[in-house]
Amino acid sequence: MVVKSLECLMEASRNITNTFVTTLLSYTFTLAGDEQMRQNLLSNLDQQAKREGVGRYWTLADNAQPMGSVEVEMSAYVLLALLSGPTLPGFGLNYSAGIVHWLTKKQNAYGGFSSTQDTVVALQALAKYSAATYNPEGSITVTVTSPSGQRNQFTVNRNNRLLYQEKQLQEATGTYKLRTEGKGCVFVQFALHYNIPPPPDSLAFKIGANSGVCNNTKNTAFTLTTTLR
């Protein structure tokens, strides 16, 4: 059944122009061990890749900025395809690092992404990258300097590398400086939280009531006007 399914997908892939489907197929044929199809699909995706600084990602529309979780999911599937099989020429860890750079910029302060689906796929891909680049040795000191000169220091070594370290920064605006010393790999994230006014009510149903003014003190009565929309 699996063989027949792969044959069906291979036949269909000749006419597929949808980038999302192509990312799924690249991971599928990677897991199936079909290196020729994997090479063809990843080469095709490489030509469609978007760049944002050193970051690399994929989107559904040409010349469009990433809008939501679908771009995260697509880019994560490409990363999974790259890391789940033998390294292809031109698609080494440096290539994957560009995708990781873009994905981590889309990560929220709690470690997830926009939705459940893209979070599951992206975390799986990032975990694979972490495993591929893992080195038990080394120690790094990260120094964060605030605009006023206040310094916060973090040390990451083999004993605490799985420990989540966090400090609250007191200055909400200004330029923070980041300096790392040592050897190894660390992930640094800044999270800014702020409040915004709630959006105007856009419900489909609205009801309002106006009691008016009662001028008669002997017979207390007033007109109640109800407005419905």
Secondary structure, 3 states (H helix, E strand, C coil): CHHHHHHHHHHHHHHCCCHHHHHHHHHHHHHHCCHHHHHHHHHHHHHHCEEECCEEECCCCCCCCCCCHHHHHHHHHHHHHHHCCCCCCCCCHHHHHHHHHHHHHCCCCCCCCCCHHHHHHHHHHHHHHHHHCCCCCCCEEEEEECCCCCEEEEEECCCCCCCCCCCCCCCCCCCCEEEEEECCCCCCCCCCCCCCCCCCCCCCCCEEEECCCCCCCCCCCCCCEEEEC
